[in-house]
Amino acid sequence: MLDTLRHVDAQALEQIEEEKRLRKTRELFLLFSLGSQFDHLIKQEIEKLGVFCLVADPNSVTAADVMKVQPKGIILSGGPASVHAEPPNFDSAIFDLGTPVLGICLGFQM
């Protein structure tokens, strides 16, 4: 099982498909963690709805990776630490993919 998506290769795609089979869902959301202290709660609430939510590392997951995974939606979750420090790197080409994006805190500002 993947804890955090760092890059997409054949093994990661296989693990994602297996997790979706086990959860009996075809839907996947990516949660980019940009410093929020509530990421685990967001993930938990989405999964209560029957949707597989995978935390994605904003420093390493690219738009090409997102295209391979084909999520139904993307959540950008940032916290107050992002205001005082440099936010994590994020491939802004992800915004051009046409996948719905929900931004929370710093994610909304982006």
MODELLER restraints for C-alpha pairs under 7 A, 6 or more apart:
rsr = mdl.restraints
at = mdl.atoms
rsr.add(forms.Gaussian(group=physical.xy_distance, feature=features.Distance(at['CA:1:A'], at['CA:15:A']), mean=6.18, stdev=0.5))
rsr.add(forms.Gaussian(group=physical.xy_distance, feature=features.Distance(at['CA:2:A'], at['CA:15:A']), mean=6.90, stdev=0.5))
rsr.add(forms.Gaussian(group=physical.xy_distance, feature=features.Distance(at['CA:4:A'], at['CA:54:A']), mean=6.73, stdev=0.5))
rsr.add(forms.Gaussian(group=physical.xy_distance, feature=features.Distance(at['CA:4:A'], at['CA:55:A']), mean=5.05, stdev=0.5))
rsr.add(forms.Gaussian(group=physical.xy_distance, feature=features.Distance(at['CA:4:A'], at['CA:56:A']), mean=5.54, stdev=0.5))
rsr.add(forms.Gaussian(group=physical.xy_distance, feature=features.Distance(at['CA:4:A'], at['CA:57:A']), mean=6.59, stdev=0.5))
rsr.add(forms.Gaussian(group=physical.xy_distance, feature=features.Distance(at['CA:5:A'], at['CA:54:A']), mean=6.97, stdev=0.5))
rsr.add(forms.Gaussian(group=physical.xy_distance, feature=features.Distance(at['CA:5:A'], at['CA:55:A']), mean=6.14, stdev=0.5))
rsr.add(forms.Gaussian(group=physical.xy_distance, feature=features.Distance(at['CA:5:A'], at['CA:56:A']), mean=4.59, stdev=0.5))
rsr.add(forms.Gaussian(group=physical.xy_distance, feature=features.Distance(at['CA:5:A'], at['CA:57:A']), mean=6.02, stdev=0.5))
rsr.add(forms.Gaussian(group=physical.xy_distance, feature=features.Distance(at['CA:6:A'], at['CA:56:A']), mean=6.33, stdev=0.5))
rsr.add(forms.Gaussian(group=physical.xy_distance, feature=features.Distance(at['CA:6:A'], at['CA:57:A']), mean=5.37, stdev=0.5))
rsr.add(forms.Gaussian(group=physical.xy_distance, feature=features.Distance(at['CA:6:A'], at['CA:60:A']), mean=5.61, stdev=0.5))
rsr.add(forms.Gaussian(group=physical.xy_distance, feature=features.Distance(at['CA:6:A'], at['CA:61:A']), mean=5.72, stdev=0.5))
rsr.add(forms.Gaussian(group=physical.xy_distance, feature=features.Distance(at['CA:7:A'], at['CA:60:A']), mean=6.38, stdev=0.5))
rsr.add(forms.Gaussian(group=physical.xy_distance, feature=features.Distance(at['CA:7:A'], at['CA:61:A']), mean=5.52, stdev=0.5))
rsr.add(forms.Gaussian(group=physical.xy_distance, feature=features.Distance(at['CA:7:A'], at['CA:65:A']), mean=6.66, stdev=0.5))
rsr.add(forms.Gaussian(group=physical.xy_distance, feature=features.Distance(at['CA:8:A'], at['CA:65:A']), mean=5.45, stdev=0.5))
rsr.add(forms.Gaussian(group=physical.xy_distance, feature=features.Distance(at['CA:13:A'], at['CA:69:A']), mean=6.97, stdev=0.5))
rsr.add(forms.Gaussian(group=physical.xy_distance, feature=features.Distance(at['CA:20:A'], at['CA:26:A']), mean=5.99, stdev=0.5))
rsr.add(forms.Gaussian(group=physical.xy_distance, feature=features.Distance(at['CA:20:A'], at['CA:52:A']), mean=6.64, stdev=0.5))
rsr.add(forms.Gaussian(group=physical.xy_distance, feature=features.Distance(at['CA:25:A'], at['CA:50:A']), mean=6.84, stdev=0.5))
rsr.add(forms.Gaussian(group=physical.xy_distance, feature=features.Distance(at['CA:25:A'], at['CA:51:A']), mean=6.44, stdev=0.5))
rsr.add(forms.Gaussian(group=physical.xy_distance, feature=features.Distance(at['CA:27:A'], at['CA:51:A']), mean=5.57, stdev=0.5))
rsr.add(forms.Gaussian(group=physical.xy_distance, feature=features.Distance(at['CA:27:A'], at['CA:52:A']), mean=6.26, stdev=0.5))
rsr.add(forms.Gaussian(group=physical.xy_distance, feature=features.Distance(at['CA:27:A'], at['CA:72:A']), mean=6.20, stdev=0.5))
rsr.add(forms.Gaussian(group=physical.xy_distance, feature=features.Distance(at['CA:28:A'], at['CA:51:A']), mean=5.99, stdev=0.5))
rsr.add(forms.Gaussian(group=physical.xy_distance, feature=features.Distance(at['CA:28:A'], at['CA:52:A']), mean=4.83, stdev=0.5))
rsr.add(forms.Gaussian(group=physical.xy_distance, feature=features.Distance(at['CA:28:A'], at['CA:53:A']), mean=5.72, stdev=0.5))
rsr.add(forms.Gaussian(group=physical.xy_distance, feature=features.Distance(at['CA:28:A'], at['CA:71:A']), mean=4.95, stdev=0.5))
rsr.add(forms.Gaussian(group=physical.xy_distance, feature=features.Distance(at['CA:28:A'], at['CA:72:A']), mean=5.77, stdev=0.5))
rsr.add(forms.Gaussian(group=physical.xy_distance, feature=features.Distance(at['CA:29:A'], at['CA:52:A']), mean=6.31, stdev=0.5))
rsr.add(forms.Gaussian(group=physical.xy_distance, feature=features.Distance(at['CA:29:A'], at['CA:53:A']), mean=4.73, stdev=0.5))
rsr.add(forms.Gaussian(group=physical.xy_distance, feature=features.Distance(at['CA:29:A'], at['CA:54:A']), mean=6.28, stdev=0.5))
rsr.add(forms.Gaussian(group=physical.xy_distance, feature=features.Distance(at['CA:29:A'], at['CA:71:A']), mean=5.17, stdev=0.5))
rsr.add(forms.Gaussian(group=physical.xy_distance, feature=features.Distance(at['CA:29:A'], at['CA:72:A']), mean=5.72, stdev=0.5))
rsr.add(forms.Gaussian(group=physical.xy_distance, feature=features.Distance(at['CA:29:A'], at['CA:73:A']), mean=5.01, stdev=0.5))
rsr.add(forms.Gaussian(group=physical.xy_distance, feature=features.Distance(at['CA:29:A'], at['CA:74:A']), mean=5.68, stdev=0.5))
rsr.add(forms.Gaussian(group=physical.xy_distance, feature=features.Distance(at['CA:30:A'], at['CA:53:A']), mean=5.83, stdev=0.5))
rsr.add(forms.Gaussian(group=physical.xy_distance, feature=features.Distance(at['CA:30:A'], at['CA:54:A']), mean=5.07, stdev=0.5))
rsr.add(forms.Gaussian(group=physical.xy_distance, feature=features.Distance(at['CA:30:A'], at['CA:55:A']), mean=5.86, stdev=0.5))
rsr.add(forms.Gaussian(group=physical.xy_distance, feature=features.Distance(at['CA:30:A'], at['CA:56:A']), mean=6.10, stdev=0.5))
rsr.add(forms.Gaussian(group=physical.xy_distance, feature=features.Distance(at['CA:30:A'], at['CA:71:A']), mean=6.39, stdev=0.5))
rsr.add(forms.Gaussian(group=physical.xy_distance, feature=features.Distance(at['CA:30:A'], at['CA:73:A']), mean=6.58, stdev=0.5))
rsr.add(forms.Gaussian(group=physical.xy_distance, feature=features.Distance(at['CA:30:A'], at['CA:74:A']), mean=4.87, stdev=0.5))
rsr.add(forms.Gaussian(group=physical.xy_distance, feature=features.Distance(at['CA:30:A'], at['CA:75:A']), mean=6.20, stdev=0.5))
rsr.add(forms.Gaussian(group=physical.xy_distance, feature=features.Distance(at['CA:31:A'], at['CA:53:A']), mean=6.72, stdev=0.5))
rsr.add(forms.Gaussian(group=physical.xy_distance, feature=features.Distance(at['CA:31:A'], at['CA:54:A']), mean=6.01, stdev=0.5))
rsr.add(forms.Gaussian(group=physical.xy_distance, feature=features.Distance(at['CA:31:A'], at['CA:55:A']), mean=4.66, stdev=0.5))
rsr.add(forms.Gaussian(group=physical.xy_distance, feature=features.Distance(at['CA:31:A'], at['CA:56:A']), mean=5.71, stdev=0.5))
rsr.add(forms.Gaussian(group=physical.xy_distance, feature=features.Distance(at['CA:31:A'], at['CA:74:A']), mean=5.97, stdev=0.5))
rsr.add(forms.Gaussian(group=physical.xy_distance, feature=features.Distance(at['CA:31:A'], at['CA:75:A']), mean=4.71, stdev=0.5))
rsr.add(forms.Gaussian(group=physical.xy_distance, feature=features.Distance(at['CA:31:A'], at['CA:76:A']), mean=6.07, stdev=0.5))
rsr.add(forms.Gaussian(group=physical.xy_distance, feature=features.Distance(at['CA:32:A'], at['CA:55:A']), mean=5.92, stdev=0.5))
rsr.add(forms.Gaussian(group=physical.xy_distance, feature=features.Distance(at['CA:32:A'], at['CA:56:A']), mean=4.84, stdev=0.5))
rsr.add(forms.Gaussian(group=physical.xy_distance, feature=features.Distance(at['CA:32:A'], at['CA:57:A']), mean=6.09, stdev=0.5))
rsr.add(forms.Gaussian(group=physical.xy_distance, feature=features.Distance(at['CA:32:A'], at['CA:58:A']), mean=5.73, stdev=0.5))
rsr.add(forms.Gaussian(group=physical.xy_distance, feature=features.Distance(at['CA:32:A'], at['CA:75:A']), mean=6.05, stdev=0.5))
rsr.add(forms.Gaussian(group=physical.xy_distance, feature=features.Distance(at['CA:32:A'], at['CA:76:A']), mean=4.92, stdev=0.5))
rsr.add(forms.Gaussian(group=physical.xy_distance, feature=features.Distance(at['CA:32:A'], at['CA:77:A']), mean=6.16, stdev=0.5))
rsr.add(forms.Gaussian(group=physical.xy_distance, feature=features.Distance(at['CA:33:A'], at['CA:39:A']), mean=6.63, stdev=0.5))
rsr.add(forms.Gaussian(group=physical.xy_distance, feature=features.Distance(at['CA:33:A'], at['CA:55:A']), mean=6.78, stdev=0.5))
rsr.add(forms.Gaussian(group=physical.xy_distance, feature=features.Distance(at['CA:33:A'], at['CA:56:A']), mean=6.70, stdev=0.5))
rsr.add(forms.Gaussian(group=physical.xy_distance, feature=features.Distance(at['CA:33:A'], at['CA:57:A']), mean=6.57, stdev=0.5))
rsr.add(forms.Gaussian(group=physical.xy_distance, feature=features.Distance(at['CA:33:A'], at['CA:58:A']), mean=6.73, stdev=0.5))
rsr.add(forms.Gaussian(group=physical.xy_distance, feature=features.Distance(at['CA:33:A'], at['CA:76:A']), mean=6.49, stdev=0.5))
rsr.add(forms.Gaussian(group=physical.xy_distance, feature=features.Distance(at['CA:33:A'], at['CA:77:A']), mean=5.36, stdev=0.5))
rsr.add(forms.Gaussian(group=physical.xy_distance, feature=features.Distance(at['CA:33:A'], at['CA:78:A']), mean=6.50, stdev=0.5))
rsr.add(forms.Gaussian(group=physical.xy_distance, feature=features.Distance(at['CA:34:A'], at['CA:76:A']), mean=6.81, stdev=0.5))
rsr.add(forms.Gaussian(group=physical.xy_distance, feature=features.Distance(at['CA:34:A'], at['CA:77:A']), mean=5.49, stdev=0.5))
rsr.add(forms.Gaussian(group=physical.xy_distance, feature=features.Distance(at['CA:34:A'], at['CA:78:A']), mean=4.31, stdev=0.5))
rsr.add(forms.Gaussian(group=physical.xy_distance, feature=features.Distance(at['CA:34:A'], at['CA:79:A']), mean=6.87, stdev=0.5))
rsr.add(forms.Gaussian(group=physical.xy_distance, feature=features.Distance(at['CA:34:A'], at['CA:87:A']), mean=6.78, stdev=0.5))
rsr.add(forms.Gaussian(group=physical.xy_distance, feature=features.Distance(at['CA:34:A'], at['CA:88:A']), mean=6.20, stdev=0.5))
rsr.add(forms.Gaussian(group=physical.xy_distance, feature=features.Distance(at['CA:35:A'], at['CA:77:A']), mean=7.00, stdev=0.5))
rsr.add(forms.Gaussian(group=physical.xy_distance, feature=features.Distance(at['CA:35:A'], at['CA:78:A']), mean=4.73, stdev=0.5))
rsr.add(forms.Gaussian(group=physical.xy_distance, feature=features.Distance(at['CA:35:A'], at['CA:79:A']), mean=4.85, stdev=0.5))
rsr.add(forms.Gaussian(group=physical.xy_distance, feature=features.Distance(at['CA:35:A'], at['CA:81:A']), mean=6.45, stdev=0.5))
rsr.add(forms.Gaussian(group=physical.xy_distance, feature=features.Distance(at['CA:35:A'], at['CA:82:A']), mean=6.29, stdev=0.5))
rsr.add(forms.Gaussian(group=physical.xy_distance, feature=features.Distance(at['CA:36:A'], at['CA:77:A']), mean=5.75, stdev=0.5))
rsr.add(forms.Gaussian(group=physical.xy_distance, feature=features.Distance(at['CA:36:A'], at['CA:78:A']), mean=4.47, stdev=0.5))
rsr.add(forms.Gaussian(group=physical.xy_distance, feature=features.Distance(at['CA:36:A'], at['CA:79:A']), mean=3.80, stdev=0.5))
rsr.add(forms.Gaussian(group=physical.xy_distance, feature=features.Distance(at['CA:37:A'], at['CA:79:A']), mean=6.49, stdev=0.5))
rsr.add(forms.Gaussian(group=physical.xy_distance, feature=features.Distance(at['CA:39:A'], at['CA:77:A']), mean=6.82, stdev=0.5))
rsr.add(forms.Gaussian(group=physical.xy_distance, feature=features.Distance(at['CA:43:A'], at['CA:53:A']), mean=5.82, stdev=0.5))
rsr.add(forms.Gaussian(group=physical.xy_distance, feature=features.Distance(at['CA:46:A'], at['CA:53:A']), mean=6.62, stdev=0.5))
rsr.add(forms.Gaussian(group=physical.xy_distance, feature=features.Distance(at['CA:47:A'], at['CA:53:A']), mean=6.27, stdev=0.5))
rsr.add(forms.Gaussian(group=physical.xy_distance, feature=features.Distance(at['CA:58:A'], at['CA:88:A']), mean=6.47, stdev=0.5))
rsr.add(forms.Gaussian(group=physical.xy_distance, feature=features.Distance(at['CA:58:A'], at['CA:89:A']), mean=6.06, stdev=0.5))
rsr.add(forms.Gaussian(group=physical.xy_distance, feature=features.Distance(at['CA:58:A'], at['CA:90:A']), mean=5.07, stdev=0.5))
rsr.add(forms.Gaussian(group=physical.xy_distance, feature=features.Distance(at['CA:59:A'], at['CA:88:A']), mean=6.13, stdev=0.5))
rsr.add(forms.Gaussian(group=physical.xy_distance, feature=features.Distance(at['CA:59:A'], at['CA:89:A']), mean=4.90, stdev=0.5))
rsr.add(forms.Gaussian(group=physical.xy_distance, feature=features.Distance(at['CA:59:A'], at['CA:90:A']), mean=5.92, stdev=0.5))
rsr.add(forms.Gaussian(group=physical.xy_distance, feature=features.Distance(at['CA:62:A'], at['CA:91:A']), mean=5.57, stdev=0.5))
rsr.add(forms.Gaussian(group=physical.xy_distance, feature=features.Distance(at['CA:63:A'], at['CA:91:A']), mean=6.40, stdev=0.5))
rsr.add(forms.Gaussian(group=physical.xy_distance, feature=features.Distance(at['CA:63:A'], at['CA:93:A']), mean=5.76, stdev=0.5))
rsr.add(forms.Gaussian(group=physical.xy_distance, feature=features.Distance(at['CA:63:A'], at['CA:94:A']), mean=4.65, stdev=0.5))
rsr.add(forms.Gaussian(group=physical.xy_distance, feature=features.Distance(at['CA:72:A'], at['CA:99:A']), mean=6.76, stdev=0.5))
rsr.add(forms.Gaussian(group=physical.xy_distance, feature=features.Distance(at['CA:73:A'], at['CA:99:A']), mean=5.76, stdev=0.5))
rsr.add(forms.Gaussian(group=physical.xy_distance, feature=features.Distance(at['CA:73:A'], at['CA:100:A']), mean=4.98, stdev=0.5))
rsr.add(forms.Gaussian(group=physical.xy_distance, feature=features.Distance(at['CA:73:A'], at['CA:101:A']), mean=5.92, stdev=0.5))
rsr.add(forms.Gaussian(group=physical.xy_distance, feature=features.Distance(at['CA:74:A'], at['CA:99:A']), mean=6.97, stdev=0.5))
rsr.add(forms.Gaussian(group=physical.xy_distance, feature=features.Distance(at['CA:74:A'], at['CA:100:A']), mean=6.23, stdev=0.5))
rsr.add(forms.Gaussian(group=physical.xy_distance, feature=features.Distance(at['CA:74:A'], at['CA:101:A']), mean=4.72, stdev=0.5))
rsr.add(forms.Gaussian(group=physical.xy_distance, feature=features.Distance(at['CA:74:A'], at['CA:102:A']), mean=6.28, stdev=0.5))
rsr.add(forms.Gaussian(group=physical.xy_distance, feature=features.Distance(at['CA:75:A'], at['CA:101:A']), mean=5.70, stdev=0.5))
rsr.add(forms.Gaussian(group=physical.xy_distance, feature=features.Distance(at['CA:75:A'], at['CA:102:A']), mean=4.77, stdev=0.5))
rsr.add(forms.Gaussian(group=physical.xy_distance, feature=features.Distance(at['CA:75:A'], at['CA:103:A']), mean=5.85, stdev=0.5))
rsr.add(forms.Gaussian(group=physical.xy_distance, feature=features.Distance(at['CA:76:A'], at['CA:102:A']), mean=6.25, stdev=0.5))
rsr.add(forms.Gaussian(group=physical.xy_distance, feature=features.Distance(at['CA:76:A'], at['CA:103:A']), mean=4.76, stdev=0.5))
rsr.add(forms.Gaussian(group=physical.xy_distance, feature=features.Distance(at['CA:76:A'], at['CA:104:A']), mean=6.06, stdev=0.5))
rsr.add(forms.Gaussian(group=physical.xy_distance, feature=features.Distance(at['CA:76:A'], at['CA:107:A']), mean=4.48, stdev=0.5))
rsr.add(forms.Gaussian(group=physical.xy_distance, feature=features.Distance(at['CA:77:A'], at['CA:103:A']), mean=6.25, stdev=0.5))
rsr.add(forms.Gaussian(group=physical.xy_distance, feature=features.Distance(at['CA:77:A'], at['CA:104:A']), mean=4.95, stdev=0.5))
rsr.add(forms.Gaussian(group=physical.xy_distance, feature=features.Distance(at['CA:77:A'], at['CA:105:A']), mean=6.53, stdev=0.5))
rsr.add(forms.Gaussian(group=physical.xy_distance, feature=features.Distance(at['CA:77:A'], at['CA:106:A']), mean=6.75, stdev=0.5))
rsr.add(forms.Gaussian(group=physical.xy_distance, feature=features.Distance(at['CA:77:A'], at['CA:107:A']), mean=5.26, stdev=0.5))
rsr.add(forms.Gaussian(group=physical.xy_distance, feature=features.Distance(at['CA:78:A'], at['CA:104:A']), mean=6.23, stdev=0.5))
rsr.add(forms.Gaussian(group=physical.xy_distance, feature=features.Distance(at['CA:78:A'], at['CA:105:A']), mean=5.29, stdev=0.5))
rsr.add(forms.Gaussian(group=physical.xy_distance, feature=features.Distance(at['CA:78:A'], at['CA:106:A']), mean=4.49, stdev=0.5))
rsr.add(forms.Gaussian(group=physical.xy_distance, feature=features.Distance(at['CA:78:A'], at['CA:107:A']), mean=5.42, stdev=0.5))
rsr.add(forms.Gaussian(group=physical.xy_distance, feature=features.Distance(at['CA:79:A'], at['CA:105:A']), mean=6.12, stdev=0.5))
rsr.add(forms.Gaussian(group=physical.xy_distance, feature=features.Distance(at['CA:79:A'], at['CA:106:A']), mean=6.34, stdev=0.5))
rsr.add(forms.Gaussian(group=physical.xy_distance, feature=features.Distance(at['CA:82:A'], at['CA:106:A']), mean=6.80, stdev=0.5))
